[in-house]
Amino acid sequence: MPKTAKKLDRRTVYTRMVIKTALFDLLAEKQLSKITVKEICERAQINRATFYRNYLDIYDLYEKIETELTTDIFADNKLENSRYQLLEVIYHHQAFYREFFNSQLESKYIKDTVAGLADQMKAILINRGSFDEATFELTYQYNYYGVIGVIKEWLNAGCPVKPHEFGDRLFAIVEKQYQE
């Protein structure tokens, strides 16, 4: 690889890091809706053109940060591990996710986790011969929005329970609905 290409990659990595750091710092001070690209650029000591070379807007930055935080979690496709790892990521990035949920943004990864749980529960019900599509769809929506609400409340309370224990409690409630 030519030397200039390596420098460009390092520079891009550095630029994205300072932009993300600036956003995290600003989130500790105010809500996402009150943060401007100008403030991020000032905090990161970059110009607006540099920001826009890397991100479309603040919401694109937010989505890319969540992708970076969660991509490795879902690489092995093992739901049991993924759901606890996702809660760990949320726990370690509380300000980011608190604002994420308060801004009513949707997480592809949380949605995928709950959908994976739903698939497991659907398989259980089909095996038992007690699967009803209409009831199951309502139950899925109930669980999805319930899980989101509970995670949001956990975050707003400052995550008083450690992620694994919280996950055990949360997922036991969901799974209990499908036990005989």
Long-range contacts (C-beta under 8 A, 24 or more apart in sequence): 12-54, 15-44, 15-46, 15-50, 15-54, 16-54, 18-44, 18-45, 18-46, 19-44, 19-46, 19-51, 19-54, 19-55, 19-61, 20-61, 20-65, 23-58, 23-61, 23-62, 23-65, 24-95, 24-96, 27-95, 27-96, 27-99, 28-95, 31-99, 31-102, 31-103, 32-58, 32-62, 32-99, 32-102, 32-103, 33-103, 59-105, 62-100, 62-105, 63-105, 65-96, 66-96, 66-100, 66-107, 66-108, 66-109, 67-108, 69-93, 69-96, 70-107, 70-109, 73-109, 74-109, 74-112, 79-113, 79-116, 79-117, 79-120, 82-113, 82-116, 83-113, 83-116, 83-117, 83-167, 83-171, 84-163, 84-164, 84-167, 86-110, 86-113, 87-151, 87-163, 87-164, 87-166, 87-167, 88-163, 88-164, 90-151, 90-155, 90-159, 90-163, 91-159, 91-162, 91-163, 94-155, 94-158, 94-159, 97-151, 97-155, 98-152, 98-155, 98-156, 101-148, 101-151, 101-152, 101-155, 102-152, 110-147, 110-148, 110-151, 111-144, 114-140, 114-143, 114-144, 114-147, 117-143, 117-171, 117-174, 117-175, 118-143, 118-144, 121-174, 121-175, 121-177, 121-178, 124-178, 125-178, 128-180, 139-177, 143-174, 143-177, 146-174, 147-174
